[in-house]
Structure formats: structure tokens, C-alpha cells
């Protein structure tokens, strides 16, 4: 099973992305770069395995797939010097993180395709709901989410402004030399920012779109505190 230390390593990748990235060109508005974690990585949490009722027979297959996905993600980020991002020009940062986003998106697609052969339809549907909850505002970077919500150009513009404003406030918040205490405080602040951004974005939706969002996210799930990103319906995750 992936341990919290492994998840923490992944978090640093996404913290860097949150701090510096620009939304992808085309494909809908992005949230701080819109680089989400593959759905299967959520299965590192025993609580998530319990929520989607993973069977004893499925556990070895899930673990093998998750382990391979972890290796693929590590390989994808191995060529990125996140400390150097602070000194790059905006153009260089965007190019670097766009390349990383492309790699991680492909890894995510491949991982999900393999996972669909392990989980049944009900399990996969619930896992996808949890993924969207975990991503929060980052889910609005995904073209399929934008399409399902049928966002108008005006809404996309408003969402982009919300994201741009939050990105401007958060730029420079990531410090790879921070102490554990400083990193914990930064993560707490980041969860607060993510919660506010999601709340502001959801306020731009009409009633039909809000209903669709509720259907996409499903029943609210309380993620364990301190494991990767906060997300959910607009509030930081609470400990179970």
C-alpha cells in the first residue's frame, strides 16, 4: 500500500503546479494548471477502498495498478526541477508545466482504462465522483466536465477570472526549502483558497448546472485530513 510519505511527495508536485501554472490553452478553464491526480491514486486511502467496497480479490490488482501508476508519475516528474520554477520566466514555467500536464493526463487516462477492467461499473462511478470531489475547482479544467456542465463563454470567462485572481494571490507561496511546519501552514492556506475558489465558481452556475454538478460529485465524502489535497464541495477535508 502507498504510504502517506509517498502521497506527500505527489502533493509537492501539485503544490508547485498550483503556485505557478497557467490554464491550458483550449479545453476549458483551468484551475492553477488543472493537473489532477489519477482516480486510482485515491485508492491509496483505506477509507476510499471501504467507500467503494473493494473486495479482497480486487485488492492485489488495485495495488499493482496503483504502484505502476505511482512509478509512471514519478518518472514524469523526474525531469522537472521544481526549485528552478521560481526563477523561470512565465513562458518557461508554462512550457515546463504544460509538458508535465500532458504526460500526467496521459498517465491518468491509461490508469483509468486499466482500472475499469478491475472495478465494476458501480465502483468506478463512485470512484469518479470521489475524484471530482477531491479535485474541487480543479475539475473545471477537464474538458469532459466543462462539456457536461455546458458552460457558456461568459461563465468560462468568469471562472477564468476567479482562477486568475486566486493564482495571482498564491504565486510564490510554494517554497521547496520550507520547514515541515511552514509547509503544513502553506497547505492549510491552500485548502482555504481552494475552498473559496470552488465556492465562487459554483456561484456562477445556473440551477440546471448546479444539479449536474451535484450528480457528478455524488454523496459528499469526508476525506481523511492531511492526505494530499483538500477538495470536496467547497470546504477543507475533515478528519474521520
C-alpha positions in Angstrom: 0.0 0.0 0.0 1.2 3.5 -0.8 2.1 5.3 2.4 1.4 8.9 3.4 5.0 9.8 2.6 4.5 8.8 -1.0 1.3 10.8 -1.2 3.2 13.8 0.3 5.7 13.5 -2.4 2.9 13.7 -5.0 1.4 16.7 -3.2 4.6 18.7 -3.7 4.2 18.2 -7.5 0.7 19.6 -7.4 1.7 22.4 -5.0 4.2 23.6 -7.5 1.6 23.3 -10.2 -0.9 25.3 -8.1 1.6 28.0 -7.5 2.8 28.6 -11.0 0.8 27.1 -13.8 -1.4 28.8 -16.2 -4.7 27.3 -17.5 -4.3 25.1 -20.6 -4.9 26.6 -23.9 -8.3 25.5 -25.1 -10.2 22.7 -23.4 -12.0 24.9 -21.0 -10.9 27.0 -18.0 -8.2 25.6 -15.8 -7.6 25.8 -12.0 -4.0 26.6 -11.4 -3.0 24.4 -14.3 -5.6 21.8 -13.9 -3.3 18.9 -13.2 -5.3 16.3 -11.4 -4.3 13.1 -9.7 -5.4 9.8 -11.4 -8.6 8.4 -9.9 -6.9 5.2 -8.9 -4.4 7.0 -6.6 -7.3 7.7 -4.3 -7.4 4.0 -3.6 -4.2 4.5 -1.5 -6.7 5.6 1.2 -8.2 2.7 3.1 -11.3 4.9 3.7 -11.8 5.2 -0.1 -11.4 1.5 -0.6 -14.1 0.9 2.0 -16.3 3.6 0.4 -16.4 1.9 -2.9 -16.4 -1.6 -1.4 -13.1 -3.0 -2.8 -13.2 -6.8 -2.5 -10.3 -9.0 -1.3 -10.0 -10.4 -4.8 -9.7 -6.9 -6.2 -7.1 -5.5 -3.7 -4.0 -7.1 -5.3 -4.9 -5.9 -8.7 -5.7 -2.4 -7.4 -2.4 -2.3 -5.6 -0.4 -3.5 -8.6 -2.1 -0.8 -10.8 -1.6 1.9 -8.3 2.0 1.0 -7.8 2.7 1.2 -11.6 0.8 4.5 -11.8 3.0 5.8 -9.0 6.1 4.8 -10.8 4.8 6.4 -14.0 4.1 9.7 -12.2 7.5 9.7 -10.6 9.1 9.2 -14.0 7.1 12.0 -15.5 8.1 14.5 -12.8 11.7 13.3 -12.6 12.8 15.7 -15.3 11.3 18.8 -13.7 13.3 20.9 -11.3 10.6 22.5 -9.1 13.0 24.7 -7.3 14.1 26.2 -10.6 10.5 27.1 -11.4 10.7 30.1 -9.1 13.5 31.6 -11.3 11.9 30.8 -14.6 10.1 33.3 -16.8 6.4 32.9 -17.0 6.8 31.5 -20.5 9.3 28.9 -19.4 7.1 27.9 -16.4 4.1 27.5 -18.6 6.0 25.4 -21.1 7.5 23.1 -18.4 4.2 22.6 -16.6 2.3 22.1 -19.8 4.6 19.3 -20.8 4.2 17.8 -17.3 0.4 18.2 -17.6 0.4 16.4 -20.9 2.3 13.5 -19.5 0.3 13.2 -16.3 -3.0 13.5 -18.3 -2.0 10.5 -20.5 -0.9 8.5 -17.4 -4.3 9.2 -15.8 -6.2 8.1 -18.9 -4.2 4.9 -19.2 -4.6 4.2 -15.4 -8.3 4.8 -15.5 -8.7 2.5 -18.6 -6.9 -0.3 -16.7 -8.9 0.3 -13.5 -12.2 0.0 -15.4 -11.2 -3.6 -16.1 -10.8 -4.3 -12.3 -13.7 -2.4 -10.8 -17.4 -2.9 -11.6 -19.5 -0.1 -13.1 -20.9 1.0 -9.7 -17.5 1.1 -8.1 -16.0 3.1 -10.9 -18.8 5.5 -10.9 -18.4 6.2 -7.2 -14.6 6.5 -7.6 -15.1 9.1 -10.3 -17.4 11.0 -8.0 -14.8 11.0 -5.3 -12.2 12.1 -7.8 -14.2 15.2 -8.7 -14.9 15.9 -5.0 -11.2 15.7 -4.3 -10.2 17.9 -7.3 -12.8 20.5 -6.4 -12.3 23.5 -8.6 -9.5 21.7 -10.5 -12.2 19.6 -12.1 -13.3 22.6 -14.1 -10.0 22.2 -16.1 -11.3 18.9 -17.5 -13.0 19.2 -20.9 -15.5 16.4 -20.1 -16.6 18.3 -17.0 -16.9 21.6 -18.9 -18.9 19.8 -21.6 -21.3 18.1 -19.1 -22.0 21.3 -17.4 -22.5 23.1 -20.8 -20.7 26.2 -19.6 -21.3 29.3 -21.6 -18.5 31.6 -22.9 -19.5 34.1 -20.3 -19.2 31.6 -17.5 -15.9 30.4 -18.7 -14.6 34.0 -18.6 -15.9 34.5 -15.1 -14.4 31.2 -13.9 -11.1 32.1 -15.6 -11.1 35.5 -13.7 -11.7 33.8 -10.4 -8.8 31.4 -11.1 -6.5 34.1 -12.3 -7.2 36.2 -9.2 -6.5 33.3 -6.9 -3.4 32.3 -8.9 -2.0 35.9 -8.5 -2.5 35.7 -4.8 -0.9 32.3 -4.5 2.1 32.8 -6.7 5.3 32.4 -4.8 3.6 30.5 -2.0 5.4 27.3 -2.8 8.8 27.2 -1.1 10.7 23.9 -1.6 13.0 24.9 1.3 10.2 25.4 3.8 10.2 23.7 7.2 7.6 21.0 7.8 5.7 23.5 9.9 5.8 26.1 7.2 4.7 23.5 4.6 1.8 22.4 6.8 0.7 26.1 7.2 1.0 26.6 3.4 -1.1 23.5 2.7 -3.8 24.7 5.2 -3.8 28.1 3.4 -4.0 26.4 0.1 -7.0 24.4 1.2 -8.7 27.6 2.3 -8.0 29.2 -1.1 -9.2 26.1 -3.0 -12.4 26.1 -1.0 -13.1 29.7 -1.7 -12.3 29.4 -5.4 -14.7 26.4 -5.7 -17.5 28.3 -3.8 -17.0 31.3 -6.1 -17.0 29.1 -9.3 -20.2 27.2 -8.2 -21.9 30.5 -7.7 -21.6 31.1 -11.5 -23.6 28.0 -12.3 -27.3 28.1 -13.1 -29.8 25.8 -11.4 -29.5 23.1 -14.0 -25.7 23.2 -14.0 -25.7 23.0 -10.2 -27.9 19.9 -10.3 -25.5 18.4 -12.8 -22.5 19.2 -10.6 -24.3 17.5 -7.7 -24.9 14.4 -9.8 -21.3 14.4 -10.9 -19.9 14.6 -7.3 -22.5 12.3 -5.7 -22.9 11.9 -2.0 -20.4 14.0 0.0 -17.4 12.1 1.3 -15.2 13.2 4.1 -11.6 12.6 3.1 -9.1 12.0 5.9 -7.3 15.1 7.0 -3.7 15.6 5.8 -3.6 13.1 2.9 -2.9 15.0 -0.3 -5.2 17.7 -1.5 -8.3 19.1 0.2 -11.2 19.2 -2.1 -14.8 18.2 -1.7 -17.8 20.6 -2.0 -16.0 23.8 -1.1 -14.7 23.0 2.4 -11.3 21.6 3.5 -11.5 17.9 4.4 -12.3 17.0 7.9 -10.8 14.1 9.8 -13.0 11.0 10.0 
